[in-house]
Amino acid sequence: MNKQSKIRGALYGTALGDALGLGAEFMTRHEVKYYYPDGLRHFDQIIRDAHRSQFKHGEWTNDTEILLRLIECVIANKGFDLLALVGSMRDWIEAEPQDLAPVIRKIMNNPEWIDNPISVSHKTWKNSGVKEASNEAFLRGIVTGITSPRRDLIRNTRELVQCTHDDTRCIASTTMLALAAHNIFHHDRVPTYEELYEVCEVIDSRTLPYLEMASKGDIKDFELDDEDTQLYTRKTMAAALWSLWHTDNAEDAIYKVIDMAGDADTNAAAAGALAGLRYGFEALPNEKDLIIRKDYLDDISIRLHEFLEEAFPAK
């Protein structure tokens, strides 16, 4: 499979999982079964309640938007530049995005954050009273996984997470996603549980049980729809890696995650990104053709491919 199909697959897979997963976001599995008895597979099935009516059918949410903005920044700066990436996120928050956690909004609105992002994040995060690490930074692992050389991947991922989520559980889970994306894109192989375990143990051993569940468990065991834990970054990691290790086609990788409800748009966006990388654009469900702003996705896919061809010349 050529790299262009992988890149396009990753971006479309993210957007598709995000836009379709919105239909199940914050629901329980029982509610998903009630509203979508045959499964949520098409945008026009999405119920139009107060939350979902804020989006058009086929429109992605914050998850895909920030990922694309970060990719644009990497392309523009010809590589990873933390302060430039922070500036890109600041531009995004000035557009007043919806569904942003209060502590993250507080960090990003701090006037000192633009120049000292990790310091501001550290002080705010540690004083926030947050007991569990949330998943807003998780999809950044797709950005670093694709665009960073292996020698810089762990450091780049840590810094890009740490600038808003100063918690090693966030760093560990996002690094697992980054390593998976990197291996699939650059080396045409799915990383093993043992490979990821070795890195995860060093960063945060509290993430290991979720990594093990992703490898050996059933997706129902994750309780992705539990109201108190559905935003946990380690759960989103487990769902994405489970879909990678336990499905053999792009449709199942995305749909099985959506069926579990909870933070379904974020979970399915991550699963869709990995599925797109693994199987390519053509293997994604046909609903991808109904995504809004397809022209933009095609354009950024081409530009990202050009950047990567220059950054990682064929040996």
C-alpha positions as CSV (number, residue, x, y, z in Angstrom):
1,M,0.0,0.0,0.0
2,N,1.4,3.4,-0.9
3,K,2.0,6.1,1.7
4,Q,-0.5,8.5,0.1
5,S,-3.4,6.0,0.7
6,K,-2.2,5.6,4.3
7,I,-2.1,9.4,5.0
8,R,-5.5,10.0,3.4
9,G,-6.8,7.0,5.2
10,A,-5.6,8.3,8.6
11,L,-7.2,11.7,8.1
12,Y,-10.4,10.4,6.7
13,G,-10.5,7.7,9.3
14,T,-10.2,10.2,12.0
15,A,-12.9,12.5,10.6
16,L,-15.3,9.6,9.9
17,G,-14.9,8.0,13.4
18,D,-15.3,11.5,14.9
19,A,-18.4,12.6,12.9
20,L,-20.2,9.3,13.1
21,G,-19.2,8.6,16.7
22,L,-20.8,11.9,17.6
23,G,-24.1,10.1,17.2
24,A,-23.3,7.8,20.1
25,E,-21.3,10.3,22.2
26,F,-22.2,10.4,25.9
27,M,-24.8,7.6,25.5
28,T,-24.8,4.2,27.2
29,R,-24.6,1.0,25.2
30,H,-28.3,0.5,25.9
31,E,-29.2,3.9,24.6
32,V,-27.2,3.3,21.4
33,K,-29.0,0.0,20.9
34,Y,-32.4,1.8,21.4
35,Y,-31.7,4.7,19.1
36,Y,-29.8,2.7,16.5
37,P,-31.1,-0.9,16.7
38,D,-29.3,-1.9,13.5
39,G,-26.1,-0.1,14.6
40,L,-25.0,3.5,13.9
41,R,-23.5,3.3,10.4
42,H,-24.8,6.4,8.5
43,F,-24.8,10.1,9.3
44,D,-28.5,10.5,8.5
45,Q,-29.3,8.1,11.4
46,I,-27.9,10.5,14.0
47,I,-30.6,11.8,16.3
48,R,-31.0,15.6,16.4
49,D,-31.0,16.3,20.2
50,A,-29.6,19.5,21.7
51,H,-26.0,18.2,21.6
52,R,-25.9,16.7,18.2
53,S,-28.0,19.4,16.6
54,Q,-24.9,21.7,16.9
55,F,-23.3,19.7,14.1
56,K,-24.3,19.0,10.5
57,H,-24.4,15.4,9.4
58,G,-20.8,14.5,8.4
59,E,-19.2,17.4,10.3
60,W,-16.3,16.6,12.5
61,T,-15.8,17.9,16.1
62,N,-13.0,19.4,18.1
63,D,-11.1,16.1,18.0
64,T,-10.4,16.2,14.2
65,E,-10.2,20.0,14.1
66,I,-7.3,20.3,16.5
67,L,-5.5,17.3,14.9
68,L,-5.7,19.0,11.5
69,R,-4.5,22.3,12.9
70,L,-1.5,20.6,14.4
71,I,-0.7,18.9,11.2
72,E,-0.9,22.2,9.3
73,C,1.5,23.7,11.8
74,V,4.0,20.8,11.4
75,I,3.9,21.2,7.6
76,A,4.3,25.0,7.8
77,N,7.3,24.8,10.1
78,K,8.8,21.8,8.3
79,G,8.8,19.7,11.5
80,F,8.0,19.7,15.2
81,D,8.2,23.1,16.9
82,L,6.4,23.1,20.3
83,L,5.9,26.9,20.6
84,A,4.5,27.0,17.1
85,L,2.1,24.2,17.9
86,V,1.0,25.9,21.1
87,G,0.4,29.1,19.0
88,S,-1.8,27.0,16.6
89,M,-3.8,25.7,19.6
90,R,-4.1,29.3,20.9
91,D,-5.6,30.4,17.6
92,W,-8.0,27.5,17.8
93,I,-9.3,28.4,21.3
94,E,-9.8,32.0,20.3
95,A,-12.5,30.7,18.0
96,E,-14.3,29.5,21.2
97,P,-14.6,25.7,20.5
98,Q,-17.3,23.7,22.2
99,D,-16.8,20.8,24.6
100,L,-13.5,21.9,26.1
101,A,-12.7,20.8,29.7
102,P,-12.6,23.8,32.1
103,V,-9.1,23.1,33.3
104,I,-7.8,22.9,29.7
105,R,-9.5,26.1,28.8
106,K,-8.0,27.7,31.8
107,I,-4.5,26.6,30.8
108,M,-4.8,27.7,27.2
109,N,-6.3,31.1,28.1
110,N,-3.4,31.9,30.5
111,P,-1.5,34.8,28.8
112,E,1.8,33.2,29.8
113,W,1.0,29.8,28.2
114,I,2.0,30.9,24.7
115,D,5.7,31.3,25.8
116,N,5.9,28.9,28.8
117,P,3.3,26.2,28.0
118,I,4.7,23.3,30.0
119,S,5.3,25.4,33.1
120,V,1.8,26.9,33.0
121,S,0.3,23.5,32.4
122,H,2.2,22.0,35.3
123,K,1.1,24.6,37.8
124,T,-2.5,24.7,36.6
125,W,-2.9,20.9,36.3
126,K,-1.4,20.1,39.7
127,N,-3.7,22.7,41.4
128,S,-6.8,21.6,39.5
129,G,-7.9,18.8,41.8
130,V,-8.3,16.5,38.7
131,K,-8.1,12.9,39.9
132,E,-8.1,11.1,36.5
133,A,-6.3,12.0,33.3
134,S,-8.7,13.0,30.6
135,N,-8.3,12.2,26.9
136,E,-8.3,15.6,25.1
137,A,-4.7,15.3,24.2
138,F,-4.8,11.7,23.1
139,L,-5.2,12.1,19.3
140,R,-2.0,14.2,19.2
141,G,-0.3,10.8,19.1
142,I,-1.4,10.5,15.5
143,V,0.4,13.7,14.7
144,T,3.7,12.8,16.3
145,G,3.5,9.2,15.3
146,I,3.3,10.1,11.6
147,T,5.5,13.2,11.5
148,S,8.3,12.4,14.0
149,P,11.4,10.3,13.4
150,R,11.6,7.4,15.9
151,R,14.5,9.0,17.8
152,D,12.3,12.1,18.6
153,L,8.9,10.5,18.8
154,I,8.7,9.9,22.6
155,R,10.1,13.3,23.4
156,N,7.8,15.1,20.9
157,T,4.8,13.3,22.1
158,R,5.6,14.0,25.8
159,E,6.0,17.7,25.1
160,L,2.9,18.0,22.9
161,V,0.8,16.3,25.6
162,Q,2.4,17.9,28.6
163,C,1.7,21.5,27.4
164,T,-1.9,21.0,28.4
165,H,-2.1,17.6,30.2
166,D,0.7,17.4,32.8
167,D,0.0,13.8,33.8
168,T,2.1,10.8,33.0
169,R,-1.1,8.7,32.3
170,C,-1.9,11.1,29.5
171,I,1.7,10.9,28.2
172,A,1.8,7.1,28.4
173,S,-1.5,6.5,26.6
174,T,-0.7,9.0,23.9
175,T,2.7,7.6,23.4
176,M,1.2,4.2,22.9
177,L,-1.0,5.6,20.1
178,A,2.0,7.5,18.6
179,L,4.1,4.3,18.5
180,A,1.3,2.3,16.9
181,A,0.8,5.0,14.2
182,H,4.6,5.3,13.6
183,N,5.1,1.6,13.2
184,I,2.1,1.2,10.9
185,F,2.9,4.2,8.7
186,H,6.7,4.0,8.5
187,H,7.3,0.3,8.9
188,D,4.1,-1.4,7.7
189,R,3.7,-3.4,10.9
190,V,1.4,-3.4,13.9
191,P,3.4,-3.2,17.1
192,T,3.0,-6.1,19.6
193,Y,1.7,-5.8,23.1
194,E,5.2,-6.6,24.4
195,E,6.8,-3.8,22.5
196,L,4.3,-1.2,23.8
197,Y,4.5,-2.7,27.4
198,E,8.2,-2.0,27.5
199,V,7.8,1.7,26.8
200,C,4.6,2.1,28.8
201,E,6.1,0.6,32.0
202,V,8.8,3.3,32.0
203,I,6.4,6.2,31.5
204,D,3.6,5.2,33.8
205,S,2.9,1.7,35.1
206,R,-0.7,2.7,36.1
207,T,-1.5,2.5,32.4
208,L,-0.3,-1.1,32.0
209,P,-3.6,-2.8,33.1
210,Y,-5.4,-0.9,30.3
211,L,-2.8,-1.9,27.8
212,E,-3.2,-5.5,28.9
213,M,-7.0,-5.3,28.6
214,A,-6.5,-4.0,25.0
215,S,-4.4,-7.0,24.2
216,K,-6.2,-9.8,26.0
217,G,-9.7,-8.5,26.9
218,D,-13.1,-8.0,25.4
219,I,-14.1,-4.4,24.5
220,K,-17.2,-4.7,26.6
221,D,-15.0,-5.2,29.6
222,F,-13.7,-1.6,29.3
223,E,-17.1,-0.1,30.2
224,L,-16.5,2.8,27.8
225,D,-20.0,4.1,28.5
226,D,-19.5,4.4,32.3
227,E,-20.5,8.0,33.1
228,D,-17.8,8.6,35.6
229,T,-14.9,7.2,33.6
230,Q,-15.8,7.6,29.9
231,L,-13.3,10.5,29.4
232,Y,-10.3,8.6,30.8
233,T,-7.4,8.7,28.4
234,R,-6.4,5.2,29.3
235,K,-9.8,3.9,28.3
236,T,-9.6,5.7,24.9
237,M,-6.1,4.1,24.4
238,A,-7.5,0.7,25.3
239,A,-10.4,1.1,22.8
240,A,-8.1,2.2,20.0
241,L,-5.5,-0.5,20.5
242,W,-8.2,-3.2,21.0
243,S,-9.6,-2.2,17.6
244,L,-6.1,-2.5,16.1
245,W,-5.4,-5.9,17.6
246,H,-8.8,-7.6,17.5
247,T,-10.3,-6.6,14.1
248,D,-9.2,-7.3,10.6
249,N,-10.9,-4.6,8.6
250,A,-11.6,-0.9,8.8
251,E,-15.3,-1.1,9.2
252,D,-15.2,-3.3,12.3
253,A,-12.4,-1.3,13.8
254,I,-14.6,1.8,13.7
255,Y,-18.1,0.4,14.2
256,K,-17.3,-1.9,17.2
257,V,-15.9,1.1,19.1
258,I,-18.9,3.3,18.3
259,D,-21.3,0.6,19.5
260,M,-19.7,0.8,22.9
261,A,-20.9,4.4,23.3
262,G,-19.4,6.7,25.9
263,D,-16.9,9.2,24.5
264,A,-17.6,7.6,21.1
265,D,-16.4,10.4,18.8
266,T,-12.9,10.5,20.4
267,N,-12.7,6.7,20.7
268,A,-13.8,6.1,17.2
269,A,-11.6,8.9,15.8
270,A,-8.5,7.2,17.2
271,A,-9.7,3.8,16.0
272,G,-10.4,5.2,12.6
273,A,-7.0,6.9,12.3
274,L,-5.2,3.6,13.0
275,A,-7.6,1.7,10.7
276,G,-7.0,4.2,7.9
277,L,-3.2,3.9,8.4
278,R,-3.4,0.1,8.4
279,Y,-5.8,-0.5,5.6
280,G,-5.7,2.7,3.5
281,F,-8.3,5.2,2.4
282,E,-10.1,2.8,0.0
283,A,-10.9,0.3,2.8
284,L,-12.8,2.8,4.9
285,P,-16.6,2.6,5.0
286,N,-18.3,4.3,2.1
287,E,-19.8,6.9,4.5
288,K,-16.4,8.6,4.2
289,D,-17.7,10.1,0.9
290,L,-20.3,12.1,2.8
291,I,-17.9,13.8,5.2
292,I,-18.2,17.6,5.0
293,R,-15.0,19.5,3.8
294,K,-13.7,16.5,1.7
295,D,-11.8,18.9,-0.5
296,Y,-9.9,20.2,2.5
297,L,-9.1,16.7,3.7
298,D,-7.8,15.8,0.2
299,D,-5.7,18.9,0.0
300,I,-4.0,18.5,3.4
301,S,-3.4,14.8,2.7
302,I,-1.5,15.8,-0.4
303,R,0.5,18.4,1.4
304,L,1.3,16.1,4.3
305,H,2.5,13.5,1.9
306,E,4.8,16.0,0.2
307,F,6.2,17.0,3.6
308,L,6.8,13.4,4.7
309,E,8.4,12.5,1.4
310,E,10.9,15.3,2.0
311,A,11.3,14.6,5.8
312,F,11.7,10.8,5.3
313,P,13.3,10.2,1.9
314,A,13.2,6.7,0.7
315,K,16.4,4.8,1.4
